[in-house]
């Protein structure tokens, strides 16, 4: 990302764009309006009274009434009644008409507010730059097609929010007209959650009929079970208006990094670049996939029969299994933790991967021939948990809990990769240039694809519960390796005329 630094004079701008000239389901100038509104304001320039100091600040509000563009022929069905294929008796009227307007989805909005800024202090031969950014986004769930049709009556859709902070401090020191180096430190933090708009983070209340009745949500079939779904036209289902949310999730990812880069024009024909980076991450994730099953198991169908456990560890495992809970960096109840110890092993620790790299790149130029030769070293230590390969087929199982013993999990091995890159180009004629390159590249996988809690992993590898060839099951994330690419390219540029 390249950030502006502000110019030599104070300048401000304001820009606003919208297609929101028509109501939902209506067209404007023969095309669909999606309710998009984008406003951007910027200001930048010198800081009065401080020589060599400049600033730049930009803010944006981005809203769309419908984030998923979709062709929908308008339709409306009135007086639909239930069939006999659900728990509801046949003949009940649905809560209202089933209607969709042209190219319009209900509860499909999204908005993002962002703020970015730069402070630059140029006190030659040193230049110091601070860059910061903040972004907040929010959107409802359940309104995307095709699920939007079955959720057309649902009033209690969940919300998703994401906060992202980033800051970078970088100093550039010019040693002489041909040589400079840069050092930098950065920090970023990403927090996200998906929650019920009425009960927020208190997920234990989501399917509780008593708490829901206090807010006017009725029709529950038992203490922890919401209203029955509607079924019409041979088992086409609709979510009832007061159906509760039955899941909750949150997660944090943050990192701190340091970099150093060196550039020197050794002579008119040779440019040298070298540098390195080290980055420490902290990854936490918590989610409850079935709150209703969790509460029924813990308190009974009536909410008055609390269950007892022989130990805190049994309570943790049983509730994870019943509630489909993921707990990485959080304990079983959703509290942030550095780990919970049970005897000779510790569980629920946050995962702290370390990434490091170093590179050297040479650029040689002789007449019209250009050659780039370099190599990059990547060190990736995922820090995730795995079962030793020797125990994969028959892992040690706690028979009482039907669980692969968590104490048997060990830390994943780090990866070290050497990635060469070579490219060159030279003129064949005055109008023809040939070029070719070869290189190896690698990147760390998405963290949510490789980090799975041991209890969740147990279900996939436990001989008593695993299912062969079931690709729809739980990911066994620790089998994943860095994503690698080897690239070959060759071609030519041909000047046909002075302008082509």
C-alpha positions in Angstrom: 0.0 0.0 0.0 1.3 3.4 -0.9 0.2 6.2 1.4 0.1 9.9 0.5 2.2 12.3 2.6 0.6 15.7 1.9 2.0 18.4 -0.4 3.8 21.6 0.1 0.5 23.5 0.4 -2.5 22.9 2.6 -5.2 21.2 0.5 -8.6 19.6 1.3 -11.0 17.6 -0.9 -14.5 16.3 -0.6 -15.9 13.7 -2.9 -19.4 12.0 -2.8 -20.7 9.4 -5.2 -24.1 7.6 -5.1 -26.5 5.6 -7.2 -29.2 5.9 -4.6 -31.7 7.7 -6.8 -34.4 5.1 -6.7 -36.3 3.2 -4.0 -35.6 -0.5 -3.4 -36.9 -2.6 -6.3 -37.1 0.4 -8.6 -34.8 1.3 -11.5 -33.1 4.6 -12.4 -32.3 5.5 -16.0 -33.1 1.9 -17.0 -30.7 0.2 -14.5 -30.9 -1.1 -10.9 -29.8 1.2 -8.0 -28.2 -0.7 -5.2 -28.2 2.1 -2.7 -24.4 2.8 -2.9 -23.2 5.9 -1.1 -19.5 6.7 -0.9 -18.1 9.9 0.8 -14.4 10.7 1.0 -12.8 13.7 2.7 -9.1 14.4 2.7 -6.8 17.1 4.0 -3.0 17.4 3.8 -0.1 19.7 3.7 2.7 21.2 5.8 2.4 21.4 9.6 2.7 25.0 10.7 5.8 25.9 12.7 7.6 22.6 12.1 10.1 22.6 9.3 10.1 19.6 7.0 6.9 18.2 8.6 3.8 17.3 6.5 0.6 15.4 7.2 -2.2 13.7 5.3 -5.6 12.5 6.5 -8.3 10.7 4.6 -11.7 9.4 5.8 -14.3 7.4 3.9 -17.8 6.2 4.6 -19.0 3.5 2.2 -22.6 2.2 2.4 -24.5 -0.1 0.2 -28.2 -1.0 0.7 -27.5 -4.3 -1.2 -24.0 -5.8 -1.1 -24.8 -8.8 -3.3 -25.8 -7.8 -6.9 -28.4 -10.3 -8.1 -30.9 -10.5 -10.9 -34.3 -11.2 -9.4 -37.5 -11.3 -11.3 -40.1 -9.7 -9.0 -42.7 -12.1 -7.6 -45.4 -12.2 -4.9 -47.4 -15.1 -3.4 -50.3 -14.3 -1.1 -52.1 -16.5 1.3 -49.6 -19.4 1.3 -50.4 -22.1 3.9 -48.4 -24.7 5.7 -48.4 -28.3 4.4 -48.3 -31.3 6.6 -44.5 -31.8 6.4 -43.3 -29.9 9.5 -44.2 -29.7 13.2 -46.8 -27.1 12.4 -50.3 -28.3 11.5 -51.4 -28.1 7.9 -53.4 -25.1 6.8 -51.8 -22.3 8.8 -51.2 -19.0 7.0 -47.6 -18.0 6.6 -46.7 -14.7 8.5 -47.1 -12.7 5.3 -46.8 -12.6 1.6 -43.7 -14.1 0.0 -42.5 -11.1 -2.1 -39.3 -10.0 -3.7 -38.9 -6.8 -5.7 -36.8 -6.5 -8.8 -33.1 -7.2 -8.1 -33.6 -6.4 -4.4 -32.6 -8.4 -1.4 -33.8 -7.5 2.1 -31.3 -7.2 5.0 -28.4 -7.3 2.7 -26.8 -4.0 3.6 -23.2 -3.3 4.5 -21.2 -0.3 5.6 -17.5 0.5 6.2 -16.0 3.5 7.8 -12.2 4.0 7.4 -9.6 6.5 8.4 -6.0 6.7 7.2 -3.3 9.2 7.9 0.4 9.9 7.5 2.9 12.1 9.4 6.2 12.8 7.7 9.2 14.5 9.2 11.9 15.2 6.7 15.1 16.3 8.6 17.7 15.3 6.0 19.5 13.0 5.8 16.8 11.2 7.9 13.1 10.9 7.0 10.7 9.6 9.5 7.2 8.5 8.5 4.3 7.3 10.7 1.3 5.7 8.9 -1.9 4.6 10.7 -5.2 3.3 9.6 -8.5 2.2 11.2 -11.5 0.4 9.6 -14.8 -0.6 11.0 -17.3 -2.7 9.0 -20.7 -4.1 9.8 -23.3 -6.2 8.0 -26.3 -8.5 8.7 -26.3 -12.2 8.1 -29.1 -14.3 6.6 -30.0 -11.9 3.7 -27.8 -13.3 1.0 -29.3 -15.3 -1.8 -30.5 -18.0 -1.9 -30.9 -18.1 1.9 -32.7 -14.8 1.8 -35.8 -16.5 0.4 -36.2 -18.9 3.4 -35.4 -16.0 5.8 -37.9 -13.5 4.4 -39.9 -13.4 7.6 -37.0 -13.6 10.0 -36.6 -10.5 12.1 -33.7 -11.6 14.3 -30.8 -12.0 11.9 -27.3 -11.8 13.5 -24.8 -9.0 12.8 -21.1 -9.2 11.9 -18.6 -6.6 12.9 -14.9 -6.2 12.2 -12.4 -3.7 13.6 -8.9 -3.4 12.0 -6.1 -1.2 13.4 -2.7 -0.7 11.8 0.3 1.5 12.6 3.7 1.7 11.1 6.8 3.8 12.0 9.5 3.9 9.4 12.8 5.8 9.2 14.9 6.3 6.0 18.5 7.3 6.4 20.4 8.5 3.2 24.0 7.7 3.7 25.2 9.2 0.4 23.6 10.0 -3.0 23.7 6.3 -4.0 23.0 4.5 -0.7 20.2 4.5 1.8 18.6 2.1 4.3 15.2 1.9 6.0 14.1 0.4 9.3 10.5 0.0 10.4 8.2 -1.4 13.1 4.5 -2.1 12.7 1.5 -3.3 14.7 -1.9 -4.5 13.5 -4.9 -5.8 15.3 -8.1 -7.4 13.8 -11.1 -8.1 16.0 -14.3 -9.6 14.6 -17.5 -11.1 16.0 -20.9 -12.3 14.9 -23.6 -11.8 17.4 -27.3 -11.4 18.2 -28.5 -7.8 17.9 -30.6 -8.0 21.1 -28.4 -9.9 23.5 -24.9 -9.0 22.1 -22.1 -11.0 23.8 -24.4 -12.7 26.3 -24.8 -15.7 24.0 -26.3 -17.9 26.8 -29.6 -15.9 26.4 -29.9 -16.3 22.6 -32.3 -19.4 22.7 -33.5 -18.9 26.2 -37.3 -18.5 26.0 -37.6 -16.6 29.3 -35.1 -13.9 28.2 -36.7 -13.8 24.8 -40.2 -13.4 26.1 -39.1 -10.3 28.1 -38.3 -8.7 24.7 -41.6 -9.8 23.1 -40.3 -12.9 21.2 -42.8 -15.6 21.8 -43.9 -19.0 20.3 -40.9 -21.1 21.7 -41.7 -24.8 21.9 -39.5 -25.4 25.0 -37.1 -23.5 27.3 -34.2 -23.6 24.8 -36.0 -24.3 21.5 -37.4 -21.6 19.3 -40.7 -21.6 17.3 -41.2 -24.3 14.7 -40.3 -23.5 11.1 -43.0 -23.1 8.5 -43.2 -25.5 5.6 -45.2 -25.0 2.4 -45.4 -26.4 -1.1 -43.9 -29.8 -0.3 -41.4 -29.0 2.5 -40.2 -25.6 1.3 -39.1 -24.1 4.6 -39.3 -20.6 6.1 -37.7 -19.3 9.3 -40.3 -17.9 11.7 -40.0 -14.2 12.6 -38.9 -14.8 16.2 -36.5 -17.7 15.7 -33.5 -17.1 17.8 -29.9 -17.1 16.7 -28.1 -20.3 17.8 -24.5 -19.4 17.3 -21.9 -16.9 18.4 -18.3 -16.3 17.4 -15.4 -13.8 18.0 -11.7 -13.7 17.2 -8.6 -11.7 17.4 -5.5 -11.6 15.2 -2.7 -9.2 15.9 1.0 -8.9 14.9 4.1 -6.9 15.6 6.8 -6.8 12.9 10.2 -5.2 12.3 11.9 -4.7 8.9 15.2 -3.5 7.6 16.0 -2.7 3.9 19.2 -1.6 2.3 19.7 -0.2 -1.2 22.9 0.8 -2.9 23.9 1.7 -6.5 27.4 0.1 -6.2 28.4 1.4 -9.6 26.5 2.6 -12.8 25.9 -1.1 -13.8 25.2 -2.8 -10.5 22.4 -2.1 -8.0 22.2 -4.1 -4.7 19.2 -4.5 -2.5 19.0 -6.6 0.7 16.8 -6.8 3.8 14.8 -8.8 6.2 11.6 -9.0 8.2 10.5 -10.8 11.4 6.8 -11.0 12.5 5.1 -12.4 15.6 1.4 -13.1 15.4 -1.2 -13.9 18.1 -4.2 -15.9 16.9 -7.4 -16.4 19.0 -10.8 -17.7 18.0 -13.9 -18.6 19.9 -17.2 -19.9 18.6 -20.3 -21.7 19.8 -22.0 -23.5 16.9 -25.1 -24.9 18.8 -26.1 -22.9 21.8 -29.4 -24.6 22.3 -27.8 -28.1 22.5 -25.2 -26.7 24.9 -27.9 -25.4 27.3 -30.1 -28.5 27.0 -27.1 -30.7 27.9 -26.0 -28.4 30.8 -29.4 -27.6 32.3 -31.9 -30.1 30.9 -34.8 -29.5 28.6 -36.7 -27.5 31.2 -33.7 -25.5 32.4 -34.1 -26.8 35.9 -31.9 -30.0 35.9 -28.2 -28.8 36.1 -25.7 -31.5 35.1 -22.7 -32.3 37.3 -19.3 -33.4 36.2 -16.5 -35.4 37.7 -13.9 -32.8 36.9 -13.4 -29.4 35.2 -11.7 -31.2 32.3 -14.7 -33.4 31.7 -17.0 -30.3 31.8 -14.8 -28.6 29.2 -14.7 -31.6 26.8 -18.4 -32.4 27.1 -19.6 -28.9 26.5 -17.2 -28.5 23.6 -18.7 -31.6 22.0 -22.3 -30.7 22.7 -22.0 -27.0 21.8 -19.7 -27.4 18.8 -17.3 -25.0 20.5 -13.9 -23.8 19.2 -11.7 -22.4 21.9 -8.2 -21.1 20.8 -6.9 -18.5 23.1 -10.2 -18.5 25.0 -11.4 -20.8 27.7 -14.6 -22.9 27.4 -16.7 -20.0 28.7 -15.3 -17.5 26.2 -12.8 -15.7 28.5 -9.5 -14.7 27.0 -6.7 -16.9 28.4 -3.0 -17.8 27.9 -3.9 -21.4 28.5 -5.7 -23.7 31.0 -3.6 -26.4 32.6 -4.9 -29.9 33.4 -2.2 -31.9 35.0 0.8 -32.3 32.7 -0.7 -30.6 29.6 -2.2 -27.2 28.8 -5.1 -26.5 26.5 -6.8 -23.5 24.9 -3.6 -21.5 24.4 -3.5 -18.8 21.8 -1.4 -19.7 18.7 1.6 -17.5 18.1 3.2 -18.2 14.7 6.5 -16.6 13.8 7.3 -15.5 10.2 10.8 -14.3 9.2 12.4 -13.6 5.8 15.6 -12.3 4.3 16.5 -11.4 0.7 19.2 -10.2 -1.5 18.7 -8.9 -5.1 21.2 -7.8 -7.7 20.4 -5.8 -10.8 23.0 -5.7 -13.5 22.8 -3.4 -16.6 25.1 -3.5 -19.5 24.1 -1.4 -22.5 20.5 -2.6 -23.1 20.9 -5.9 -21.3 19.2 -6.1 -17.9 19.8 -9.1 -15.5 18.2 -9.5 -12.1 19.5 -12.3 -9.8 18.3 -12.8 -6.3 17.3 -15.2 -3.6 14.8 -15.0 -0.7 14.7 -17.1 2.5 11.5 -17.7 4.3 11.1 -19.1 7.8 7.5 -20.0 8.8 6.8 -21.5 12.2 3.0 -22.1 12.5 3.1 -23.1 16.2 -0.1 -25.1 15.6 -0.9 -28.4 17.3 -0.6 -31.8 15.7 -0.5 -35.5 16.4 2.9 -37.2 15.6 2.8 -38.9 12.2 3.6 -42.2 13.8 0.3 -42.0 15.7 -2.0 -40.8 13.0 -3.7 -44.2 12.2 -4.0 -45.2 15.9 -3.9 -42.1 18.1 -4.1 -42.4 21.9 -7.8 -42.1 22.8 -9.4 -41.3 26.1 -12.2 -44.0 26.0 -14.3 -42.3 28.7 -14.5 -39.1 26.8 -14.3 -40.6 23.3 -11.5 -38.1 22.6 -8.0 -38.2 21.3 -5.8 -37.3 24.3 -5.0 -33.6 24.1 -1.7 -34.2 25.9 -0.5 -36.2 22.8 -0.6 -33.2 20.6 2.7 -31.6 19.8 3.8 -28.4 18.1 4.0 -28.3 14.3 7.5 -28.3 12.7 8.7 -25.0 11.2 9.2 -24.6 7.4 12.4 -23.2 5.8 12.3 -22.3 2.1 15.0 -21.0 -0.2 13.4 -19.1 -3.1 15.6 -18.2 -6.1 14.5 -15.6 -8.7 16.2 -14.8 -12.0 15.1 -12.5 -14.8 16.7 -11.0 -17.9 15.9 -9.0 -21.0 17.9 -7.9 -24.0 17.2 -6.4 -27.4 17.2 -8.7 -30.4 16.8 -5.7 -32.8 16.1 -2.0 -32.5 12.4 -2.8 -32.3 12.3 -6.2 -30.5 13.1 -7.0 -26.9 13.2 -10.5 -25.5 12.6 -11.2 -21.8 12.4 -14.3 -19.5 12.2 -15.0 -15.8 12.1 -17.8 -13.3 11.2 -17.6 -9.7 9.9 -19.5 -6.6 7.4 -17.9 -4.3 5.6 -19.0 -1.1 3.1 -17.6 1.4 1.6 -18.6 4.7 -1.8 -20.2 4.5 -4.9 -18.5 5.8 -4.8 -18.9 9.6 -8.5 -20.0 9.9 -7.7 -22.9 7.6 -4.8 -24.4 9.5 -5.8 -23.8 13.1 -8.4 -26.2 14.5 -8.8 -26.9 18.2 -7.6 -30.4 19.3 -11.1 -31.4 20.4 -12.5 -30.6 17.0 -9.5 -32.3 15.3 -10.2 -35.4 17.5 -13.5 -36.0 15.8 -11.8 -36.2 12.4 -9.0 -38.6 13.4 -10.5 -40.6 16.2 -11.0 -44.2 14.8 -14.4 -44.3 16.5 -15.8 -41.1 14.9 -13.8 -40.4 11.7 -15.4 -41.1 8.3 -13.3 -42.1 5.3 -13.4 -39.9 2.2 -15.8 -37.5 3.8 -14.6 -34.3 2.2 -17.3 -32.2 3.9 -15.9 -32.9 7.3 -13.7 -30.9 9.7 -10.4 -29.7 8.3 -7.3 -31.3 9.7 -5.4 -28.0 9.4 -2.0 -29.1 10.5 -1.5 -31.2 7.4 -1.4 -28.0 5.4 1.9 -26.6 4.2 2.9 -23.1 2.8 1.3 -22.3 -0.5 4.1 -22.4 -3.1 4.4 -21.3 -6.7 7.1 -21.9 -9.3 6.8 -19.4 -12.2 8.3 -19.5 -15.6 7.8 -16.7 -18.1 9.2 -15.8 -21.5 8.1 -13.3 -24.2 9.0 -10.4 -26.3 8.0 -6.8 -26.8 7.7 -5.6 -30.4 7.5 -2.0 -31.6 5.5 -2.0 -34.8 5.4 1.7 -35.4 6.4 4.8 -33.3 2.9 4.8 -31.7 2.1 1.1 -31.5 
